[in-house]
Amino acid sequence: MCPSFVPPRQVTIGDAASFVGTTPRAIRHYHQIGLLPEPVRGGDGRRRYGYGEVVRLLWIRRMADAGIALDDIRVAFAGAAPTGEAPGGDHDVEGVLERLEATLAAQEAELQRQRAAVHRMRTRGSRVGLLSDVVAGRLEGLPEGSLRPSDLDTLLVTERIFGPLGAAVQATRFTALATHPGLREEGDRVDAAEEALDDAVAVDDPRVAQVAARRHAFESALHAVIEGSGLAREDEALLDAWDDTPAAPATPDRGRRPTSAADAVAKVPHDFSPARLRCLELAEELAARD
């Protein structure tokens, strides 16, 4: 007959951690934050844990595994005996569980949002899929490779400033350019002429007015294409549908959003020279006379 085994009355922190399924470091942290009273040390200077403390550690471990924050566990234990026992009555943890359930629901919603974003990226392409649905929808059906990375950069910035609707209307411009190669080539030439107006060019240089006239002519041609292709009517339908759509609940944005479009524009860096900025002003003045 085997002799009966008598467990020790107290165990070391290592044995307690091993039994509970945690680490000595975690138990020391519980002591530091007041979640578990630190036991009296033995004659050898080492912590000793009795049955009640091990039971309390088991409850802490189970509650932590359920996602309850350590601070909330400490609150739940406030009415329990220091030697262990389960947390106080249901009324002690009801508020903790209610907050936890709300947190988990928010985490689930965020996870669904992330999964939807990944799905859009895989379906539409990694960069287009990161734009809002209404913006990406305006780009559907374009020939492969007709959109440039700089086009998508512009849409991303526009969406940040003016929201999805503003970027969707901006997408019309790139749709027209993508389907009219000749117009796109002329736009590239105008862009190159504007980029040549660097800091070495004075704002009253005759080239500034010349490039402004070219920009105005290009924009007029682009506007005619948008009007003639029916894209303008699609924009109008989009605006009408947007006005009739109930406002969606606000969603938290990561990072502070500008308070207005003007505020946002003021925060966007640029590398335009004074001559190039003057060129854009002149082009706008020409457009206003039409």
Phi and psi in degrees as a GROMACS rama.xvg file:
@    title "Ramachandran Plot"
@    xaxis  label "Phi"
@    yaxis  label "Psi"
@TYPE xy
-74.8766  142.606  CYS-2
-68.1769  144.151  PRO-3
-67.8956  147.323  SER-4
-97.1889  128.462  PHE-5
-108.533  113.479  VAL-6
-67.9133  158.4  PRO-7
-69.5124  153.032  PRO-8
-73.1481  -28.2458  ARG-9
-141.317  152.202  GLN-10
-128.93  163.355  VAL-11
-76.8334  169.176  THR-12
-63.4356  -33.875  ILE-13
-65.0432  -44.1116  GLY-14
-67.8595  -38.9052  ASP-15
-62.8843  -44.5913  ALA-16
-63.8912  -40.9437  ALA-17
-63.7816  -41.5047  SER-18
-66.6952  -42.5326  PHE-19
-74.7796  -29.5787  VAL-20
94.9559  32.5696  GLY-21
-130.261  -157.526  THR-22
-126.767  153.603  THR-23
-56.7681  -35.4315  PRO-24
-61.687  -41.2761  ARG-25
-64.0397  -41.7122  ALA-26
-64.3559  -40.2461  ILE-27
-62.0154  -37.203  ARG-28
-64.411  -40.0308  HIS-29
-58.3106  -40.1575  TYR-30
-62.8632  -44.0884  HIS-31
-63.6523  -36.3272  GLN-32
-93.8375  4.55807  ILE-33
79.835  15.7011  GLY-34
-79.6021  -31.3234  LEU-35
-134.667  117.906  LEU-36
-56.9606  138.286  PRO-37
-76.4233  128.106  GLU-38
-73.9807  163.371  PRO-39
-69.049  138.643  VAL-40
-80.4118  149.62  ARG-41
-78.4379  -176.497  GLY-42
-62.5116  -22.5637  GLY-43
-89.1569  5.61542  ASP-44
81.2846  5.27566  GLY-45
-101.046  147.539  ARG-46
-67.0601  142.68  ARG-47
-126.223  135.753  ARG-48
-118.12  130.089  TYR-49
-94.8249  -174.279  GLY-50
-59.6886  -44.927  TYR-51
-62.2733  -40.2383  GLY-52
-68.6807  -36.9184  GLU-53
-66.3061  -39.2435  VAL-54
-61.5951  -43.4424  VAL-55
-62.1878  -39.9666  ARG-56
-61.9922  -37.4049  LEU-57
-63.482  -42.5194  LEU-58
-64.5937  -41.8113  TRP-59
-59.9554  -44.569  ILE-60
-62.7168  -44.3202  ARG-61
-63.6968  -43.0306  ARG-62
-68.1629  -39.0214  MET-63
-65.0141  -39.4869  ALA-64
-62.9625  -27.0947  ASP-65
-79.4449  -3.88825  ALA-66
96.4455  6.45629  GLY-67
-78.261  130.181  ILE-68
-65.485  150.996  ALA-69
-61.0963  -36.6567  LEU-70
-62.8391  -39.0497  ASP-71
-70.8558  -33.762  ASP-72
-63.7044  -40.1128  ILE-73
-62.3405  -39.4765  ARG-74
-64.1942  -42.9907  VAL-75
-64.1185  -30.8621  ALA-76
-84.3589  -4.51198  PHE-77
-57.5313  -32.7348  ALA-78
-96.0412  4.41274  GLY-79
-93.7731  157.117  ALA-80
-67.4999  143.828  ALA-81
-65.8559  -15.6191  PRO-82
-85.6418  2.96288  THR-83
141.189  -117.361  GLY-84
55.6882  158.951  GLU-85
-69.8378  165.017  ALA-86
-54.7289  161.835  PRO-87
-55.1181  -177.555  GLY-88
-55.7859  172.574  GLY-89
-54.7627  -33.9357  ASP-90
-64.6781  -22.6599  HIS-91
-75.2424  -27.6774  ASP-92
-111.135  -5.77079  VAL-93
-59.5259  -44.2684  GLU-94
-65.3902  -37.8601  GLY-95
-62.1145  -45.7663  VAL-96
-67.4689  -35.2393  LEU-97
-64.2839  -43.3878  GLU-98
-66.343  -39.0362  ARG-99
-63.7613  -42.4831  LEU-100
-62.7529  -39.8023  GLU-101
-65.5033  -39.3405  ALA-102
-64.3209  -44.3353  THR-103
-64.6971  -37.4207  LEU-104
-63.6795  -40.7344  ALA-105
-66.352  -39.3247  ALA-106
-66.1382  -37.3732  GLN-107
-65.4617  -42.0001  GLU-108
-63.8107  -40.076  ALA-109
-65.9732  -39.356  GLU-110
-63.757  -41.427  LEU-111
-63.3597  -39.6749  GLN-112
-62.513  -42.3787  ARG-113
-66.5606  -40.4909  GLN-114
-64.7269  -38.7696  ARG-115
-64.5776  -38.569  ALA-116
-65.0069  -42.1553  ALA-117
-63.7718  -40.3266  VAL-118
-62.4247  -42.9471  HIS-119
-63.3467  -40.0567  ARG-120
-64.3723  -40.1254  MET-121
-71.9271  -31.5255  ARG-122
-81.4468  -43.3799  THR-123
-102.358  -10.0056  ARG-124
110.112  147.538  GLY-125
-60.0424  -38.1864  SER-126
-86.9506  -45.5404  ARG-127
-61.0748  -36.0982  VAL-128
-66.2841  -16.4259  GLY-129
-85.4627  -11.7476  LEU-130
-80.6989  163.113  LEU-131
-62.5002  155.852  SER-132
-57.2708  -41.5437  ASP-133
-66.3205  -32.0602  VAL-134
-75.4513  -48.2108  VAL-135
-61.1663  -34.4645  ALA-136
-63.2247  -31.7729  GLY-137
-72.3937  -15.6319  ARG-138
-99.5683  -2.96936  LEU-139
-66.6064  144.058  GLU-140
87.8236  -2.51035  GLY-141
-73.8591  149.03  LEU-142
-57.9173  146.715  PRO-143
-57.7068  129.511  GLU-144
79.6919  3.36226  GLY-145
-76.7182  -22.5724  SER-146
-90.6564  136.562  LEU-147
-96.5909  155.332  ARG-148
-54.654  -36.6636  PRO-149
-66.4228  -30.2151  SER-150
-63.3417  -45.6948  ASP-151
-68.0445  -34.6801  LEU-152
-59.6163  -45.3182  ASP-153
-63.0086  -42.2782  THR-154
-64.0642  -38.0946  LEU-155
-63.6256  -43.9153  LEU-156
-66.8419  -42.8434  VAL-157
-61.9139  -40.5825  THR-158
-65.2712  -35.7834  GLU-159
-65.3471  -36.5564  ARG-160
-84.0739  -51.5197  ILE-161
-106.991  -1.27996  PHE-162
85.5025  176.313  GLY-163
-58.5139  -38.4306  PRO-164
-65.9189  -43.9344  LEU-165
-61.7453  -40.2098  GLY-166
-70.5531  -32.5281  ALA-167
-64.6186  -41.3034  ALA-168
-66.4999  -38.474  VAL-169
-62.4825  -33.6949  GLN-170
-62.0731  -27.316  ALA-171
-57.9677  -39.1263  THR-172
-60.6305  -46.6177  ARG-173
-71.8731  -29.4648  PHE-174
-63.5568  -44.185  THR-175
-64.0364  -42.9288  ALA-176
-66.9351  -37.3811  LEU-177
-66.7266  -27.5936  ALA-178
-101.564  3.86533  THR-179
-134.869  83.8945  HIS-180
-56.2939  -39.0404  PRO-181
-62.846  -40.9594  GLY-182
-66.7428  -36.6425  LEU-183
-63.8186  -41.5034  ARG-184
-63.3846  -40.8827  GLU-185
-64.2703  -39.4145  GLU-186
-61.1432  -38.3375  GLY-187
-63.6946  -39.721  ASP-188
-65.9536  -40.3319  ARG-189
-66.2976  -41.7871  VAL-190
-59.0107  -43.1041  ASP-191
-64.5285  -38.7795  ALA-192
-65.256  -38.5876  ALA-193
-67.4896  -39.9605  GLU-194
-64.4743  -27.2398  GLU-195
-71.3231  -15.009  ALA-196
-81.8978  70.9446  LEU-197
-86.7351  -168.78  ASP-198
-65.5363  -16.9702  ASP-199
-80.4696  -9.47802  ALA-200
-96.87  128.522  VAL-201
-74.196  153.109  ALA-202
-66.5978  -23.2445  VAL-203
-99.3021  13.0622  ASP-204
-64.044  136.958  ASP-205
-56.9213  -27.2325  PRO-206
-64.2287  -27.4443  ARG-207
-62.8826  -47.634  VAL-208
-67.7397  -34.9294  ALA-209
-64.9595  -45.2618  GLN-210
-68.0038  -35.162  VAL-211
-61.4213  -39.7119  ALA-212
-65.2015  -39.6116  ALA-213
-65.0186  -40.7115  ARG-214
-62.3522  -43.5787  ARG-215
-62.0755  -43.3974  HIS-216
-64.0809  -40.9305  ALA-217
-64.7849  -45.4263  PHE-218
-63.8657  -35.648  GLU-219
-65.3634  -41.7513  SER-220
-65.6969  -40.239  ALA-221
-64.9233  -41.7629  LEU-222
-62.2649  -38.9459  HIS-223
-64.2728  -38.5029  ALA-224
-65.8599  -42.92  VAL-225
-62.8904  -41.6179  ILE-226
-67.5027  -44.5677  GLU-227
-72.7993  -25.0438  GLY-228
-87.1349  -6.00078  SER-229
88.359  -1.73151  GLY-230
-65.7422  -33.1614  LEU-231
-64.4574  -38.6834  ALA-232
-66.5023  -35.8028  ARG-233
-64.3247  -38.2549  GLU-234
-63.0558  -43.1053  ASP-235
-62.4598  -41.5545  GLU-236
-64.5348  -37.7403  ALA-237
-64.1602  -43.4999  LEU-238
-64.083  -41.6502  LEU-239
-64.1388  -44.1149  ASP-240
-64.2177  -36.6246  ALA-241
-66.3067  -39.5407  TRP-242
-64.8882  -30.6921  ASP-243
-88.1347  -5.22564  ASP-244
-86.8725  128.752  THR-245
-58.4676  143.857  PRO-246
-63.5543  132.198  ALA-247
-77.8739  151.172  ALA-248
-61.3398  144.693  PRO-249
-65.401  141.595  ALA-250
-114.815  142.676  THR-251
-64.5894  140.135  PRO-252
-104.77  144.736  ASP-253
-82.3651  111.634  ARG-254
94.6104  152.842  GLY-255
-71.8578  132.077  ARG-256
-87.0936  148.228  ARG-257
-60.7654  151.11  PRO-258
-77.3879  -18.7091  THR-259
-156.597  169.181  SER-260
-62.2614  -41.2114  ALA-261
-63.3882  -39.8325  ALA-262
-63.7887  -39.4519  ASP-263
-66.7987  -45.7386  ALA-264
-58.8423  -37.0636  VAL-265
-67.2056  -15.6413  ALA-266
-102.573  -2.19219  LYS-267
-88.5936  118.462  VAL-268
-71.7718  153.863  PRO-269
-147.391  164.271  HIS-270
-119.122  28.8204  ASP-271
-74.9347  134.699  PHE-272
-76.6607  163.429  SER-273
-56.8199  -35.8294  PRO-274
-66.9891  -39.1525  ALA-275
-69.9821  -38.5159  ARG-276
-63.4755  -38.8766  LEU-277
-65.8323  -36.0268  ARG-278
-59.8582  -44.5894  CYS-279
-64.6549  -38.9765  LEU-280
-62.1852  -43.4424  GLU-281
-64.8113  -39.008  LEU-282
-63.6813  -38.8523  ALA-283
-66.8688  -37.2954  GLU-284
-64.3699  -39.5645  GLU-285
-64.5623  -39.5648  LEU-286
-65.9525  -35.7403  ALA-287
-68.0409  -22.2912  ALA-288
-81.7207  -17.5538  ARG-289
